[in-house]
Amino acid sequence: MQCGCPDCGRLMVQVQRGLQSTCICPECGVTCRACMGGTTVPLTRSAVQAMKPDEDDAENNAEYTGRERQPD
């Protein structure tokens, strides 16, 4: 993907640095990561696993299980 500089409009060049990749304007030197998917670093496996609800929560959460909740 190529995009224009938000300051001067010139076509920006991608600098490949793995997760630290960025675009830089050859005219004015502005850097941008908008087309790189944001400024956040991907989550680790343990961080994703920590977001999983407990089984007790899943039974009480109809949205998570995909089932309709039965009235008490």
Distance bins in CASP14 RR format, pairs under 12 A and 6 or more apart:
PFRMAT RR
TARGET T0000
AUTHOR 0000-0000-0000
RMODE 2
METHOD distances of the structure
MODEL  1
1 11 0 0 0 0 0 1 0 0 0 0 0
1 12 0 0 0 0 1 0 0 0 0 0 0
1 13 0 0 0 0 0 1 0 0 0 0 0
1 14 1 0 0 1 0 0 0 0 0 0 0
1 21 0 0 0 0 0 1 0 0 0 0 0
1 23 0 0 0 0 1 0 0 0 0 0 0
1 32 0 0 0 0 0 1 0 0 0 0 0
1 33 0 0 0 0 0 1 0 0 0 0 0
1 34 0 0 0 0 1 0 0 0 0 0 0
1 35 1 0 1 0 0 0 0 0 0 0 0
1 36 0 0 0 0 1 0 0 0 0 0 0
1 37 0 0 0 0 0 1 0 0 0 0 0
2 9 0 0 0 0 0 1 0 0 0 0 0
2 10 0 0 0 0 0 1 0 0 0 0 0
2 11 1 0 1 0 0 0 0 0 0 0 0
2 12 1 0 0 1 0 0 0 0 0 0 0
2 13 0 0 0 0 1 0 0 0 0 0 0
2 14 1 0 0 1 0 0 0 0 0 0 0
2 23 0 0 0 0 1 0 0 0 0 0 0
2 25 0 0 0 0 0 1 0 0 0 0 0
2 32 0 0 0 0 0 1 0 0 0 0 0
2 35 0 0 0 0 1 0 0 0 0 0 0
3 9 0 0 0 0 1 0 0 0 0 0 0
3 10 0 0 0 0 0 1 0 0 0 0 0
3 11 1 0 0 1 0 0 0 0 0 0 0
3 12 1 0 1 0 0 0 0 0 0 0 0
3 13 0 0 0 0 0 1 0 0 0 0 0
3 14 0 0 0 0 1 0 0 0 0 0 0
3 22 0 0 0 0 0 1 0 0 0 0 0
3 23 1 0 0 1 0 0 0 0 0 0 0
3 24 0 0 0 0 0 1 0 0 0 0 0
3 25 0 0 0 0 1 0 0 0 0 0 0
3 30 0 0 0 0 0 1 0 0 0 0 0
3 31 0 0 0 0 0 1 0 0 0 0 0
3 32 1 0 0 1 0 0 0 0 0 0 0
3 33 0 0 0 0 0 1 0 0 0 0 0
3 34 1 0 0 1 0 0 0 0 0 0 0
3 35 1 0 1 0 0 0 0 0 0 0 0
3 36 0 0 0 0 0 1 0 0 0 0 0
3 37 0 0 0 0 0 1 0 0 0 0 0
4 10 1 0 0 1 0 0 0 0 0 0 0
4 11 1 0 1 0 0 0 0 0 0 0 0
4 12 1 0 1 0 0 0 0 0 0 0 0
4 13 0 0 0 0 0 1 0 0 0 0 0
4 14 0 0 0 0 0 1 0 0 0 0 0
4 23 0 0 0 0 1 0 0 0 0 0 0
4 24 0 0 0 0 0 1 0 0 0 0 0
4 25 1 0 0 1 0 0 0 0 0 0 0
4 26 0 0 0 0 0 1 0 0 0 0 0
4 27 0 0 0 0 0 1 0 0 0 0 0
4 28 0 0 0 0 0 1 0 0 0 0 0
4 30 0 0 0 0 1 0 0 0 0 0 0
4 32 0 0 0 0 1 0 0 0 0 0 0
4 34 0 0 0 0 1 0 0 0 0 0 0
4 35 0 0 0 0 1 0 0 0 0 0 0
5 11 1 0 0 1 0 0 0 0 0 0 0
5 12 1 0 1 0 0 0 0 0 0 0 0
5 13 0 0 0 0 0 1 0 0 0 0 0
5 23 0 0 0 0 1 0 0 0 0 0 0
5 24 0 0 0 0 1 0 0 0 0 0 0
5 25 1 1 0 0 0 0 0 0 0 0 0
5 26 0 0 0 0 1 0 0 0 0 0 0
5 27 1 0 0 1 0 0 0 0 0 0 0
5 28 1 0 0 1 0 0 0 0 0 0 0
5 29 0 0 0 0 1 0 0 0 0 0 0
5 30 1 0 1 0 0 0 0 0 0 0 0
5 31 0 0 0 0 1 0 0 0 0 0 0
5 32 1 0 0 1 0 0 0 0 0 0 0
5 34 0 0 0 0 0 1 0 0 0 0 0
6 12 0 0 0 0 1 0 0 0 0 0 0
6 23 0 0 0 0 0 1 0 0 0 0 0
6 25 0 0 0 0 1 0 0 0 0 0 0
6 28 0 0 0 0 0 1 0 0 0 0 0
6 29 0 0 0 0 0 1 0 0 0 0 0
6 30 1 0 0 1 0 0 0 0 0 0 0
6 31 0 0 0 0 0 1 0 0 0 0 0
6 32 1 0 0 1 0 0 0 0 0 0 0
6 33 0 0 0 0 0 1 0 0 0 0 0
6 34 1 0 0 1 0 0 0 0 0 0 0
6 35 0 0 0 0 0 1 0 0 0 0 0
7 24 0 0 0 0 0 1 0 0 0 0 0
7 25 1 0 0 1 0 0 0 0 0 0 0
7 27 0 0 0 0 1 0 0 0 0 0 0
7 28 1 0 1 0 0 0 0 0 0 0 0
7 29 0 0 0 0 1 0 0 0 0 0 0
7 30 1 0 1 0 0 0 0 0 0 0 0
7 31 0 0 0 0 0 1 0 0 0 0 0
7 32 0 0 0 0 1 0 0 0 0 0 0
8 25 1 0 0 1 0 0 0 0 0 0 0
8 26 0 0 0 0 1 0 0 0 0 0 0
8 27 1 0 1 0 0 0 0 0 0 0 0
8 28 1 0 1 0 0 0 0 0 0 0 0
8 29 0 0 0 0 1 0 0 0 0 0 0
8 30 1 0 0 1 0 0 0 0 0 0 0
8 32 0 0 0 0 0 1 0 0 0 0 0
9 23 0 0 0 0 0 1 0 0 0 0 0
9 25 1 0 0 1 0 0 0 0 0 0 0
9 26 0 0 0 0 0 1 0 0 0 0 0
9 27 1 0 0 1 0 0 0 0 0 0 0
9 28 0 0 0 0 1 0 0 0 0 0 0
9 29 0 0 0 0 0 1 0 0 0 0 0
9 30 0 0 0 0 1 0 0 0 0 0 0
9 32 0 0 0 0 0 1 0 0 0 0 0
10 23 0 0 0 0 0 1 0 0 0 0 0
10 24 0 0 0 0 0 1 0 0 0 0 0
10 25 1 0 1 0 0 0 0 0 0 0 0
10 26 1 0 0 1 0 0 0 0 0 0 0
10 27 1 0 1 0 0 0 0 0 0 0 0
10 28 1 0 0 1 0 0 0 0 0 0 0
10 29 0 0 0 0 1 0 0 0 0 0 0
10 30 0 0 0 0 1 0 0 0 0 0 0
10 32 0 0 0 0 0 1 0 0 0 0 0
11 23 0 0 0 0 1 0 0 0 0 0 0
11 24 0 0 0 0 0 1 0 0 0 0 0
11 25 0 0 0 0 1 0 0 0 0 0 0
11 26 0 0 0 0 1 0 0 0 0 0 0
11 27 0 0 0 0 1 0 0 0 0 0 0
12 21 0 0 0 0 0 1 0 0 0 0 0
12 22 0 0 0 0 1 0 0 0 0 0 0
12 23 1 0 1 0 0 0 0 0 0 0 0
12 24 1 0 0 1 0 0 0 0 0 0 0
12 25 1 0 1 0 0 0 0 0 0 0 0
12 26 1 0 0 1 0 0 0 0 0 0 0
12 27 0 0 0 0 1 0 0 0 0 0 0
12 28 0 0 0 0 0 1 0 0 0 0 0
12 29 0 0 0 0 1 0 0 0 0 0 0
12 30 1 0 0 1 0 0 0 0 0 0 0
12 31 0 0 0 0 1 0 0 0 0 0 0
12 32 1 0 0 1 0 0 0 0 0 0 0
12 33 0 0 0 0 0 1 0 0 0 0 0
12 34 0 0 0 0 1 0 0 0 0 0 0
12 35 0 0 0 0 1 0 0 0 0 0 0
12 36 0 0 0 0 0 1 0 0 0 0 0
13 21 0 0 0 0 0 1 0 0 0 0 0
13 22 0 0 0 0 1 0 0 0 0 0 0
13 23 1 0 0 1 0 0 0 0 0 0 0
13 24 1 0 1 0 0 0 0 0 0 0 0
13 25 1 0 0 1 0 0 0 0 0 0 0
13 26 1 0 1 0 0 0 0 0 0 0 0
13 27 0 0 0 0 0 1 0 0 0 0 0
13 29 0 0 0 0 0 1 0 0 0 0 0
13 30 0 0 0 0 0 1 0 0 0 0 0
13 31 0 0 0 0 0 1 0 0 0 0 0
13 32 0 0 0 0 0 1 0 0 0 0 0
14 20 0 0 0 0 0 1 0 0 0 0 0
14 21 1 0 0 1 0 0 0 0 0 0 0
14 22 1 0 0 1 0 0 0 0 0 0 0
14 23 1 0 1 0 0 0 0 0 0 0 0
14 24 0 0 0 0 1 0 0 0 0 0 0
14 25 0 0 0 0 0 1 0 0 0 0 0
14 26 0 0 0 0 0 1 0 0 0 0 0
14 31 0 0 0 0 0 1 0 0 0 0 0
14 32 0 0 0 0 0 1 0 0 0 0 0
14 33 0 0 0 0 0 1 0 0 0 0 0
14 34 0 0 0 0 0 1 0 0 0 0 0
14 35 0 0 0 0 1 0 0 0 0 0 0
14 36 0 0 0 0 1 0 0 0 0 0 0
15 21 1 0 0 1 0 0 0 0 0 0 0
15 22 1 0 1 0 0 0 0 0 0 0 0
15 23 1 0 0 1 0 0 0 0 0 0 0
15 24 1 0 1 0 0 0 0 0 0 0 0
15 25 0 0 0 0 0 1 0 0 0 0 0
15 26 0 0 0 0 0 1 0 0 0 0 0
15 29 0 0 0 0 0 1 0 0 0 0 0
15 31 0 0 0 0 1 0 0 0 0 0 0
15 32 0 0 0 0 0 1 0 0 0 0 0
15 33 0 0 0 0 0 1 0 0 0 0 0
15 36 0 0 0 0 0 1 0 0 0 0 0
16 22 0 0 0 0 1 0 0 0 0 0 0
16 23 0 0 0 0 0 1 0 0 0 0 0
16 24 0 0 0 0 0 1 0 0 0 0 0
16 36 0 0 0 0 0 1 0 0 0 0 0
17 23 0 0 0 0 0 1 0 0 0 0 0
17 24 0 0 0 0 0 1 0 0 0 0 0
17 31 0 0 0 0 0 1 0 0 0 0 0
17 33 0 0 0 0 0 1 0 0 0 0 0
17 36 0 0 0 0 0 1 0 0 0 0 0
18 33 0 0 0 0 0 1 0 0 0 0 0
18 36 0 0 0 0 1 0 0 0 0 0 0
18 41 0 0 0 0 0 1 0 0 0 0 0
18 42 0 0 0 0 0 1 0 0 0 0 0
19 33 0 0 0 0 0 1 0 0 0 0 0
19 36 0 0 0 0 1 0 0 0 0 0 0
19 37 0 0 0 0 0 1 0 0 0 0 0
19 38 0 0 0 0 0 1 0 0 0 0 0
19 39 0 0 0 0 0 1 0 0 0 0 0
19 40 0 0 0 0 1 0 0 0 0 0 0
19 41 1 0 0 1 0 0 0 0 0 0 0
19 42 1 0 0 1 0 0 0 0 0 0 0
20 31 0 0 0 0 0 1 0 0 0 0 0
20 33 0 0 0 0 1 0 0 0 0 0 0
20 36 0 0 0 0 1 0 0 0 0 0 0
20 38 0 0 0 0 0 1 0 0 0 0 0
20 39 0 0 0 0 0 1 0 0 0 0 0
20 41 0 0 0 0 1 0 0 0 0 0 0
21 31 0 0 0 0 0 1 0 0 0 0 0
21 32 0 0 0 0 0 1 0 0 0 0 0
21 33 1 0 0 1 0 0 0 0 0 0 0
21 34 0 0 0 0 0 1 0 0 0 0 0
21 35 0 0 0 0 1 0 0 0 0 0 0
21 36 1 0 1 0 0 0 0 0 0 0 0
21 37 0 0 0 0 1 0 0 0 0 0 0
21 38 0 0 0 0 0 1 0 0 0 0 0
21 39 0 0 0 0 0 1 0 0 0 0 0
22 29 0 0 0 0 0 1 0 0 0 0 0
22 30 0 0 0 0 0 1 0 0 0 0 0
22 31 1 0 1 0 0 0 0 0 0 0 0
22 32 1 0 0 1 0 0 0 0 0 0 0
22 33 1 0 1 0 0 0 0 0 0 0 0
22 34 0 0 0 0 1 0 0 0 0 0 0
22 35 0 0 0 0 1 0 0 0 0 0 0
22 36 1 0 0 1 0 0 0 0 0 0 0
22 37 0 0 0 0 0 1 0 0 0 0 0
22 38 0 0 0 0 0 1 0 0 0 0 0
22 39 0 0 0 0 1 0 0 0 0 0 0
23 29 0 0 0 0 0 1 0 0 0 0 0
23 30 0 0 0 0 1 0 0 0 0 0 0
23 31 1 0 0 1 0 0 0 0 0 0 0
23 32 1 0 1 0 0 0 0 0 0 0 0
23 33 1 0 0 1 0 0 0 0 0 0 0
23 34 1 0 0 1 0 0 0 0 0 0 0
23 35 1 0 0 1 0 0 0 0 0 0 0
23 36 1 0 0 1 0 0 0 0 0 0 0
23 37 0 0 0 0 0 1 0 0 0 0 0
23 38 0 0 0 0 0 1 0 0 0 0 0
24 30 1 0 0 1 0 0 0 0 0 0 0
24 31 1 0 1 0 0 0 0 0 0 0 0
24 32 1 0 0 1 0 0 0 0 0 0 0
24 33 0 0 0 0 0 1 0 0 0 0 0
24 36 0 0 0 0 0 1 0 0 0 0 0
25 31 1 0 0 1 0 0 0 0 0 0 0
25 32 1 0 0 1 0 0 0 0 0 0 0
31 39 0 0 0 0 0 1 0 0 0 0 0
32 38 0 0 0 0 0 1 0 0 0 0 0
32 39 0 0 0 0 0 1 0 0 0 0 0
33 39 1 0 1 0 0 0 0 0 0 0 0
33 40 0 0 0 0 0 1 0 0 0 0 0
33 41 0 0 0 0 0 1 0 0 0 0 0
40 47 0 0 0 0 0 1 0 0 0 0 0
41 47 0 0 0 0 0 1 0 0 0 0 0
42 48 0 0 0 0 1 0 0 0 0 0 0
43 49 0 0 0 0 1 0 0 0 0 0 0
43 50 0 0 0 0 1 0 0 0 0 0 0
43 51 0 0 0 0 1 0 0 0 0 0 0
44 50 0 0 0 0 1 0 0 0 0 0 0
44 51 0 0 0 0 0 1 0 0 0 0 0
45 51 0 0 0 0 0 1 0 0 0 0 0
45 52 0 0 0 0 0 1 0 0 0 0 0
46 52 0 0 0 0 0 1 0 0 0 0 0
51 57 0 0 0 0 0 1 0 0 0 0 0
51 64 0 0 0 0 0 1 0 0 0 0 0
52 58 0 0 0 0 1 0 0 0 0 0 0
52 64 0 0 0 0 1 0 0 0 0 0 0
53 59 0 0 0 0 1 0 0 0 0 0 0
53 60 0 0 0 0 1 0 0 0 0 0 0
53 61 1 0 0 1 0 0 0 0 0 0 0
53 63 0 0 0 0 0 1 0 0 0 0 0
53 64 1 0 1 0 0 0 0 0 0 0 0
53 65 0 0 0 0 1 0 0 0 0 0 0
54 60 0 0 0 0 1 0 0 0 0 0 0
54 61 0 0 0 0 0 1 0 0 0 0 0
54 64 0 0 0 0 0 1 0 0 0 0 0
55 61 0 0 0 0 0 1 0 0 0 0 0
55 64 0 0 0 0 0 1 0 0 0 0 0
55 65 0 0 0 0 0 1 0 0 0 0 0
56 64 0 0 0 0 0 1 0 0 0 0 0
56 65 0 0 0 0 0 1 0 0 0 0 0
57 63 0 0 0 0 0 1 0 0 0 0 0
57 64 1 0 0 1 0 0 0 0 0 0 0
57 65 0 0 0 0 1 0 0 0 0 0 0
58 64 1 0 1 0 0 0 0 0 0 0 0
58 65 1 0 1 0 0 0 0 0 0 0 0
58 66 0 0 0 0 1 0 0 0 0 0 0
58 67 0 0 0 0 1 0 0 0 0 0 0
58 69 0 0 0 0 0 1 0 0 0 0 0
59 65 1 0 0 1 0 0 0 0 0 0 0
59 66 0 0 0 0 0 1 0 0 0 0 0
59 67 0 0 0 0 1 0 0 0 0 0 0
59 69 0 0 0 0 1 0 0 0 0 0 0
59 70 0 0 0 0 0 1 0 0 0 0 0
60 67 0 0 0 0 0 1 0 0 0 0 0
60 69 1 0 0 1 0 0 0 0 0 0 0
60 70 0 0 0 0 0 1 0 0 0 0 0
60 72 0 0 0 0 0 1 0 0 0 0 0
61 67 0 0 0 0 1 0 0 0 0 0 0
61 68 0 0 0 0 0 1 0 0 0 0 0
61 69 0 0 0 0 1 0 0 0 0 0 0
62 68 1 0 1 0 0 0 0 0 0 0 0
62 69 1 1 0 0 0 0 0 0 0 0 0
62 70 0 0 0 0 1 0 0 0 0 0 0
62 71 0 0 0 0 0 1 0 0 0 0 0
63 69 0 0 0 0 1 0 0 0 0 0 0
END
